[in-house]
């Protein structure tokens, strides 16, 4: 009986949960790009209302956005995307990249502000990440002040794990686009 108590407690706790939580994983960086900025701040990624929560959403068969029952992201999406992109940009660029609020002394040489208009798994097996990013710099040139992006990534399947993998790949592509934009 004593052996069954921990098992029963584990099953009870699992049953009380809100379903699995999914995390984004970004790939390793192959090479670093040079940029005139020493430091760059990434503002918190702005997302549509349906993506700003921790519930996983996808496009339904009628085109409307629907939430996947009992499936949540491991973190709020604006925060998770901001941290993932900052980490990927910091690995890709020779500058120090950090998210807001600026955690380092002094002011950053540049800022990147990302405004996402769509971040959604579609009914056609494609994950879409669309929007625009703005670059502001003080005393250095970091390329064009704004640039639109439209990223489409095939999903391995429409499961929550497939959606998470496709979103990670889309964010990695966005980090590569931003890095190339601010590099020399």
ABEGO torsion letter per residue (X at the ends): XAAAAAAAAAAAAAAABAEBBBBBBBBBBABBBBBABABBBBBBBBBBAAAABABBBBBBAAGBBBBBBGBBBABBAAAAAAAAAAAAAAAABABBBBBOBBABBEBBABBBBBBBABBBBBAAGBBBBBEBBBBBBBGBBAEBABBBBBBBBBBABABAAAAAAAAAAAAAAAAAAAAAAABX
